Amino acid sequence: MNQLTLTRRPLSSRFDLPLFDQWLGEFFDENGRLPGLAEARTLPRADVAETDKEYLVTLELPGMDQNDVQVRMTGNQLVVAGERKQKKEDKDKHYYRMETTYGAFERRFELPADVRGEPDSMKATFHNGILEVRLQKVEPKPVVRIPIKSV
């Protein structure tokens, strides 16, 4: 009868540590940060909602002016781009913590097939740092029955 024998080995012998470190190094930059994290922090938060007649895309853009934002349609994508500019740096201040992010951003939203593509069917408004983009839906076409002929 064969008996299963369990042996205890130190954790370091279970992993090839240089290979494990190399694998982890592929995810982090030389400063130990995740690449793209700073870019992700500049992206504005967005909500996408749907009603019977339209889609509503709302983005939070605090501290921005409507002149700093562009909204455009490219194919079947809604593109919102802009830049949150850094305010004048005050040399007399010593910051203990700074979480405000600055920089350019671009958000793309894939649109469903039932969005009307005409400019007059889209409206964008900006108020108190909130951008709202309303996209009208195409009126559904009635079902047309096709007669079948025998040949």
Buried (B, 14 or more C-beta within 10 A) or exposed (E): EEEEEEEEEEEEEEEEEEEEEEEEEEEEEEEEEEEEEEEEEBBBEBEBEEEEEBBEBBBEBEEBEBEBBEBEBEEEEBBBBBBBEEEEEEEEEEEEEEEEBEEEBEBEBEBEEEBBEEEEBBEBEBEEBEBBBBBBBEEEEEEEEEEEEEE
